Amino acid sequence: MTSQDILKALAQLNEATAELRQTIKQAHAARKDLSATIKDQRDAISKAIEEETERQVGALSDEVREAMKTAVTETMSRFEADWRLKLGLS
């Protein structure tokens, strides 16, 4: 192997090293973009879950409130009818 061959091989190695560094930089940038996208998607999913949970809890709260109101009204009517009967007001 001549000195020119060695210099040529070193130049090729330098070029390959530069290409590898560039590829590593691109991979690092792609990883950062992917991480940012994952974070954005995670945030969007969390927000959607929170909104749906809030909606369902609100709907359930309304149903429970209405059922309680109905139960109280029915109980009061029964007690009132019972007291009217006992007092002879019917």
Buried (B, 14 or more C-beta within 10 A) or exposed (E): EEEEEEEEEEEEEEEEEEEEEEEEEEEEEEEEEEEEEEEEEEEEEEEEEEEEEEEEEEEEEEEEEEEEEEEEEEEEEEEEEEEEEEEEEE
